[in-house]
């Protein structure tokens, strides 16, 4: 397929339709892909700037109530050593990121809804916010949560405690494919409702998909990009499908070179279609090639997530095979990542929340309409 507009026109276009998105994802010639990359990189620079923002990642628990076929910590994997970090460990890791100048952290875990876990998250968020206030961060560190589907009341509790961004990946906007990879009680309609509940609770809302799932088509991925736009999503976290230990997926993983190319094109096309959202260059890209995260930045990503999980627990939070940086210390990871970002012609947005420009523009418009 050939794009209906020249790639050079793309940064100025705000109306990419599904056919154009599909044509861009179908690009296979190196010259066309490079022009796509440059268009996305240049648009990122113009709309968002040259800063890449850190989200210090704390993987709180690998206990999960779900049995997602693709996941290395799914409930049915009995070879995983389960853990839950203490409140002190979570808070210490987040405060380390604040002191290191990261500006934001992410609290992530397997999907749990038990009252003790809900309370743990609420307590951790509140303490992190209170103790991270400083001259550099006068409102404390920014907090993103990635903790799966919860009740509206739970979202409200966590928002009131001080978290202000939430990532809830849909993995695919194709309801049939969603059902195929999410056995048991998980429902596509419930996931959609949860995204709405998050917006109602006042969160900046993030979602994302897995790229290269068995049975997935380019048309599915084009629909995913259209879904992000139709739901007015603020931030995107998506990555390649890489097999996990003892997963329950049927079908083969794509060849690594083709999978990497497709994942990078998805970043670029999402940037061009959604323009001012935050897009993460995920660690899974680095599992495909050593410079995977740099490549994500060069294709239009503006967020990275250095791992702060204590090393003794980190090895047990492997969502996919070959997860990088398992043995690095937090300090080693920080220095290595900054060098990678600088090599892309970008710089780190130190001591900044790095909130989604898309979210801020929508909130500014809402306040103007309501005379606030």
N, C-alpha and C positions, 0 to 999 in steps of 0.2 A: 504493500500500500504506500501511496505517496501523500504527504501532508497536503491539505487543501490550501494552506498558506505557506509562504517561504519561511524557513526556520528563522531567518534574520528578522522577520516581522513579529515573531512571537513575543518578545518582551513587552511590546506595546499593546498586545491583544488582551482584552479582558473577557473575551467571549468564546473561548475554545469549546467547541461542541464535542460530543462523544466521538464522532467520526475523526475529527482532528486528533483527539487524544489517542484513539486506537492506531491511527496512522503513525504517530510519533513513537508509540510503544513498539510498533512493527519495524522500525528502522533497523537495518542490518549492516549497512555499509559504514566502515569506520569514519569516513569523512562526514556523513550525515549525523552520526552519533556525536562526533566531536563538535559539530555546529550546535547540536542540541545542548550539549554540556555547557558550551560557552554562553548560549542564550540564558540558561538557567542560572549560571554563576553570575553573569552580568546583572540579571534582574535582582538576584539576592543582594548584590552590592548596592544597587540603586535604591531598593525599597527598605532594606533592613540594615545595611552597612556591612562593615568588614569584621565585626565581632562574632566570635563563636562562644556560646555560653555553656558553662559547665553545669551539670546536674550530678552531684555526688551521690552515687547509688548505694543504698543500704538494703540488702536482701534480708529482711527480718525473719522470715520463716519459709521453709520448703514443705510445710504441711499443707495439703490441698484437698478440698472436698470434691474436686472435679477430676474427671478421667479423660481429658482432652487427648485425642489419639497422637498428636504430634509432640507432646510435652515430656521432657525428661523427669519432671517431678510429679507426674500425674499420680492420682491416688492408687492406681493399680500397679505401679512400679514398686515392687517389694525389695528391690536391691538398693534403694536409696536410704541412707542414714538420715533420719528426720531430725530437725532442730528448730528451735525458736530462740532468737536472741533475747537477752534480758533487756529490761527498760534501760538500764545503765549502759549496756553495749550500744543500743540504738542511739541514745542521746549523745554518747561520747563520739560516735562516728559522725553524726551530723554536725556536732560542734567543731570537730576537727575540720570539716569542710568549710565551715564559716571562718574559722581562723586562718585557713589556707587561702581565703579570698574567693572561694567558688561562687558565693552568692546564692546558690540554690542547692537543694538536695532532693532525692527521690526516695521515698519509702515504698518498697515493693515486697510482695510476698505471694505465696500460693493463696488461692481463694478460700477464705474462712469467714464464717459469720457467727462463731460462738461468742457469747457475751464477754468472756475474759479477753479474747483477742481484740474485739471492738474497743473495749476499755483501754487495753494496752496502747493501741494506736492513738486514741484520744489523749491519753496521758503523755505519750511521747511527743506528740505534736505540740501540745501546750507547753511542755517544759523546754523543748527545742526553741520555740519562738521566744519565750521569756529569757532564756539564757544566751541567745545569740545576738541580742541587741548590743550594738557597739557604735562607735563613731563611723565606722565604715558601712555598717548595716543598721541604720537608725530604727528600722522597723523589723529587725531580725532577719534571719535567713528565709528565702523563699522555699516553700515546701510543696512538692508534687507527690501525690499518692497514686499508686498503681496496685490496687488491692481487689480488683474484680467486682462482680455484681454484689451490691448491698441494698439494703432497704433505704427508702428516702430518708427515714429518720436517722439512720447511721450516717448517710452523706451529710446531713445537716449538722450532726454532732461533730464530725471531723472538720467541716468547714468552720464552725463556730470556734473550734479549738485553735484554728490558725492556718490550716492548709488551704491553698487557693487554686491549685491546679490538680487535675485528675486525668490519668490516662487509662482508658478502657478500650482495649483493642477489640475490634469485631472479627479480625482474622480474614473474613471475606464478607462481601455484601450479597453474595449469592446464597439465598436461604437453603437451597438443596445441598450445596457444598458445606455450608455451616453445619447442617444437621449431620452430614456424613462424618465430619471430623470432631463433632462434639456429642458423644454418646450420653445416654442417661437423660437427666431432667433438664439439661440446658436447651433453651429455646431461642431462636433468632428474635422473636417478638419481645422476649424478656430483655435481651441485650439492647434492642432499640429503645425500649422503655427506660432502661437504666441511663442511657445517654441523655434522655430528656430530664430524668430526675437529677442528674448532675448539674445540668444547666439551671434547673429550678432552684437548686441549693446554692447557686452563686459561684460555681467553679468555672475556671477556664477549662474547656473540655477538649481532651485529646483522644484520638483513636488511631487505628492503623490496621494493616493487613499483613498476612504472610504471603510472600512472593515465591511462586514456583511450587505450590501445592500440587500433589498428584491429582489430575483431573481438572485443574484450573486452566482457563484459556486466557488469551490476551483480551478477549472481549470482557471477561470477568474483571480483569484488572482495570480496564477502561471504565467499567461500571463502578469499581471501587473509587476511582478518582472523582467521578460524578457524584457518588454518594457523599464523599467528604464535603464537596461543595454544597450539595443540597441541604446538608445538616448544619452548615455554617460552622464547621469544626475549626478550633483555634490552633491545634498542634497535632502533628502527625508523628507516630513512631511505628515504622514498618521495617521488616527485614526479610532476608531470604529464608526459605524453608530448608533447614539442615536437619538431617536425621538425628534423633535423640536415642540414648541408650534405652533399650527395652520399650521403644514406643510401639504404638498399635496401628500405625498407618499402613495402608496398602499402597502399592505403587512405589516407584523408584524416585530418588532425589535427582533433580536435574544435574547435568554435568556442570562442574564448578564454574568454568569460564562463561558458559551461557547463562547460568544463574546470576553470576555477578553482574554481567551486562544488563540483564533484565531488571535487577534490583536498582542499579544506578539509573537506568532510564525511568523507572518509576519515581525516583526522587526528583529527577529533572522535570518530568512531565507534571508531577504534583506541584512543584514550585511554580511552573508556568501557568497552571490552571488555577491554583489557589493564591498565589502571589505572596501575600504578607503573613502567612502562617509560620509557626515554628516547625522545623522538620529536623528530626534527629538523624545523625549518622550513627547507626547502631553498631554495637560491638560484634554482632553476627557477621557484619561485612568483613571484619578483621579475621574472622574464623575462615573465610574463604581465601583471602590473600593478606599478607602481612600489612600492606598499606590500605586496607579496605576502608578504614574510617576516613583517611585523607581523601580517598576517592569520593566518598559520600559528600564531603565538604565541597570538593571541586564540582560536584553535580548539583549543588544548591542547598545542602543541609547547613544548619547554623546552630545545632545543639549536639553536645557529646556527653556521655555519662560515664565518667571514671568510677571504678568500683572501689567502695570503701568498706565493704563487708569484711569482718575479721577473716584472716586467711584460713583459719581452722574450719570455718563454716563455708567459705566460698566454694570449696571443691564439691560440696553437696547441693549446690544450687546451679546445676547444669541443665538448662532447658534444652540444649542441643549439644552434639558432640564437638569437641575441639574448641571449647570456650577459651578465649585467650586471657592472659593477665591473671591467671589463678594464683600464681606464686609471687607476683609483684607486691611490694609494699605500697602503701598509699602514697608515700613521698616519691618513690620511683615512678609510679603511674602518673603522678601529676607532672613531673618534669618531662617524662617521655611524651606525654600527650601535648604539652605546650610546644615542644619542638615539632611535632607532627603538624600542629595547626599553623605554626609560622611557616612551615615549608609549603603550605597551600596559599600563601599570600594573605592569610587572615591573622587576626590577633585574638587573644582571650579577653572576654568581657569580664574582667575581675570585679568582684564585689557588686555585682548587679544581678537582679532577679531575671533579667532577660525575658520578660513577659512577651507574649505573642502580640505583635503589632496589629494583627487582625482583631484580636480581642479588644485592645485598647481603642481602636478606631470605632468598633461597634459600640463600646461603652460611651465614648465621647459623643457619638451621634444620639444615643439614647438619652444622655443627660441634656443635650441641646433640645431635643424634642419635648422633654419634660420640664424644661426651664430650670434645670438644676445647675 
